[in-house]
């Protein structure tokens, strides 16, 4: 066994040296800098921040470079890094109503106060490969500008709530649970569920959200509003005793408006599913909102029959760092386990043959 | 100006003023703060009380945008506390990992608490940084405005 371990170390060293070369790629080409990744692969960086559950564009870009573009590996690297840092405290809850909007669309109202702002979107592009980008060297002309509106952009959900048609959020100010401090236990309340979904895997939540649309726990969703832009992060350092801004971060928010047929205590009205993610992550915010609403089934007295409505199933499996850890651990040595399995199968075969 | 070290309690400064300059410094790059400071006489010596050190702040959101708070995810934050020779303590808390920015923010927070120093720093450092930040926000808003959809009803098609 000792010899095998030493051999393993040498092989691991050689494998990692090769990995570094493969990561670098063709040395005749210029090396990609983390700053370039941050600037030009911004949506990959945003996804790593969201799933790594740590807002720091520079670190996320470094993680993407180090992981050779493997975004789950990059999220894993970011999660590992954050464990080395102390926590100073928690921010004031973000006021997304005060967001400096880069994008704001609604699928429920054409003419909503504040208007529909497309922002830098892939929507309405033709999805044809642009070979100009393969040629490189060009820089796009300046984006057009127009007189900035000073009209407020109130939430669509608030407009509906004022008419009594949208269920209001419970006015709770309780300290939310934190699954990075206390392991998730079930049933998990909505703040805990939202935390788990916000750091959950985009692909997993996308598929679950899609499943609700296809009839597995559907609630007739409409995009009440999607907004993306910068919000100030407020924090009250105990030594100061007053709130200051730490800076601005970009977030994407999605408010899904869903049918609700009413219950004994509540009249028919709309209910909301909510998505909020770091960076520009519209698909993730929408998926999160669909799944958030599906997970409210029990609270709203709906039959929870579909996978997306079962919180233990959703929350235990949405974290891609946990999932990849458990799936990928299967490739680590299981020699002893397997030896005992071998013994078992041989014994069973022998007894079957003896019985013939 | 002459002050006896340790004797003077830190001057009482309006909280709103302090919130304003700390928020502006939190959004300014270290190089920009340092560049603006060069226009002024060299600042007096300061001693680091804590940091600069990088840590995390848990960013919170609200369910449905306006409901119960929940933990969205963490962000990196760098903080620093400094003391001037006259005993004034300044704090810097800035998003990200820039130790120099946090220390400059703390130093300026200490200096700005002195009413005698404030006007010069305000006009040479804080006001120009605030103007640059406002201009950046305005440019962003103008780009967004250009992508505003103007719906029109096609009555003439009937």
Contacts between the chains, C-beta under 8 A, distances in Angstrom:
chain1	res1	chain2	res2	distance
A	49	B	73	7.6
A	50	B	73	7.1
A	53	B	73	4.0
A	53	B	74	6.3
A	54	B	56	7.3
A	54	B	73	6.4
A	54	B	74	5.1
A	54	B	75	7.0
A	54	B	76	7.0
A	55	B	59	6.6
A	55	B	73	6.3
A	55	B	74	7.0
A	55	B	75	3.7
A	55	B	76	7.2
A	56	B	75	6.6
A	56	B	76	4.3
A	56	B	96	6.7
A	56	B	97	6.9
A	58	B	96	7.5
A	58	B	97	7.2
A	59	B	76	7.0
A	59	B	97	7.7
A	82	B	56	6.2
A	82	B	74	6.0
A	85	B	54	6.3
A	85	B	55	5.0
A	85	B	56	5.0
A	85	B	76	7.1
A	86	B	53	7.6
A	86	B	55	4.3
A	86	B	56	7.2
A	87	B	55	6.1
A	87	B	56	4.8
A	87	B	57	7.3
A	87	B	58	6.6
A	87	B	74	7.2
A	88	B	55	4.7
A	88	B	56	6.7
A	88	B	57	5.3
A	88	B	77	6.0
A	88	B	79	6.6
A	88	B	93	7.9
A	89	B	57	6.0
A	89	B	58	7.3
A	90	B	57	6.7
A	90	B	58	4.2
A	90	B	59	7.9
A	90	B	60	5.7
A	90	B	71	7.3
A	91	B	57	5.4
A	91	B	58	6.7
A	91	B	59	4.9
A	91	B	60	5.4
A	91	B	75	8.0
A	92	B	60	7.1
A	93	B	60	4.3
A	93	B	61	6.0
A	93	B	62	4.7
A	93	B	69	4.5
A	94	B	59	6.7
A	94	B	60	6.8
A	94	B	61	5.2
A	94	B	62	7.4
A	94	B	72	7.3
A	96	B	61	7.3
A	96	B	62	7.9
A	96	B	65	5.2
A	97	B	65	6.7
A	97	B	66	7.4
A	100	B	137	5.9
A	100	B	140	6.5
A	100	B	141	6.8
A	101	B	141	8.0
A	101	B	144	5.9
A	102	B	140	6.6
A	102	B	143	7.8
A	102	B	144	5.3
A	103	B	144	7.3
A	103	B	147	7.8
A	110	B	151	5.3
A	111	B	151	6.4
A	115	B	148	4.9
A	115	B	149	6.9
A	116	B	148	6.7
A	116	B	149	4.3
A	116	B	151	7.8
A	117	B	144	5.0
A	117	B	145	7.4
A	117	B	147	5.6
A	117	B	148	5.1
A	117	B	149	7.6
A	118	B	147	4.0
A	118	B	148	7.7
A	118	B	149	6.5
A	119	B	144	6.0
A	119	B	147	5.7
A	143	B	143	5.1
A	143	B	146	6.8
A	144	B	143	7.6
A	144	B	146	4.2
A	145	B	139	7.3
A	145	B	142	3.8
A	145	B	143	5.7
A	145	B	145	7.1
A	145	B	146	5.4
A	146	B	142	6.2
A	146	B	145	4.1
A	146	B	146	4.1
A	146	B	148	7.1
A	147	B	142	7.3
A	147	B	145	6.1
A	148	B	138	6.4
A	148	B	141	3.7
A	148	B	142	5.0
A	148	B	144	7.4
A	148	B	145	4.8
A	149	B	141	7.9
A	149	B	145	5.9
A	149	B	148	7.2
A	155	B	65	6.0
A	155	B	66	7.5
A	157	B	64	6.6
A	157	B	65	6.8
A	157	B	66	7.9
A	158	B	66	7.5
A	169	B	62	7.4
A	169	B	63	5.7
A	169	B	64	4.1
A	169	B	65	7.8
A	169	B	66	5.6
A	169	B	67	2.6
A	169	B	68	6.9
A	170	B	67	6.0
A	170	B	68	6.2
A	171	B	67	7.6
A	172	B	67	6.8
A	172	B	68	3.8
A	172	B	69	7.8
A	173	B	68	7.6
A	173	B	69	7.0
A	174	B	68	6.6
A	174	B	69	7.7
A	175	B	69	7.8
A	176	B	60	7.0
A	176	B	68	6.9
A	176	B	69	5.1
A	176	B	70	4.8
A	176	B	71	5.5
A	177	B	71	7.9
A	178	B	58	7.0
A	178	B	71	5.1
A	179	B	71	7.8
A	180	B	71	7.7
A	180	B	74	7.9
A	190	B	63	5.5
A	190	B	68	6.6
A	190	B	70	7.3
A	191	B	63	6.5
A	191	B	68	5.4
A	191	B	69	6.6
A	191	B	70	3.6
A	191	B	71	7.2
A	192	B	70	7.4
A	194	B	61	7.3
A	194	B	63	6.0
A	194	B	70	4.3
A	194	B	72	7.9
A	195	B	70	5.4
A	195	B	71	4.5
A	195	B	72	7.1
A	195	B	73	7.9
A	198	B	61	7.7
A	198	B	70	7.9
A	198	B	72	5.3
A	198	B	73	6.0
A	199	B	73	6.0
A	229	B	144	7.8
A	230	B	140	7.8
A	232	B	23	7.6
A	233	B	57	7.3
A	233	B	59	6.0
A	233	B	75	6.8
A	233	B	95	6.6
A	235	B	57	5.6
A	235	B	77	7.5
A	235	B	93	6.5
A	237	B	79	7.5
A	237	B	91	6.6
A	237	B	93	5.9
A	239	B	81	7.5
A	239	B	91	6.7
A	240	B	18	8.0
A	240	B	91	6.1
A	242	B	15	4.9
A	242	B	18	7.5
A	242	B	19	6.2
A	243	B	19	6.9
A	244	B	18	7.9
A	244	B	19	5.5
A	244	B	22	4.5
A	244	B	23	5.8
A	244	B	26	7.0
A	244	B	93	6.1
A	245	B	19	7.8
A	245	B	22	7.4
A	245	B	23	3.7
A	245	B	26	5.5
A	245	B	27	7.3
A	246	B	26	5.5
A	246	B	57	6.5
A	246	B	75	7.5
A	246	B	77	5.6
A	246	B	93	5.8
A	246	B	94	6.5
A	246	B	95	4.5
A	247	B	26	4.9
A	247	B	27	5.5
A	247	B	94	6.5
A	247	B	95	3.2
A	247	B	96	7.1
A	248	B	27	6.7
A	248	B	95	7.8
A	249	B	59	7.1
A	249	B	75	6.5
A	249	B	95	7.2
A	251	B	61	7.9
A	251	B	72	7.9
A	253	B	65	6.5
A	255	B	64	7.1
A	255	B	65	6.5
A	272	B	64	5.0
A	274	B	63	5.8
A	274	B	64	4.9
A	274	B	65	6.8
A	276	B	61	4.6
A	276	B	65	7.9
A	276	B	72	6.0
A	277	B	72	8.0
A	278	B	59	8.0
A	278	B	72	7.2
A	278	B	73	5.9
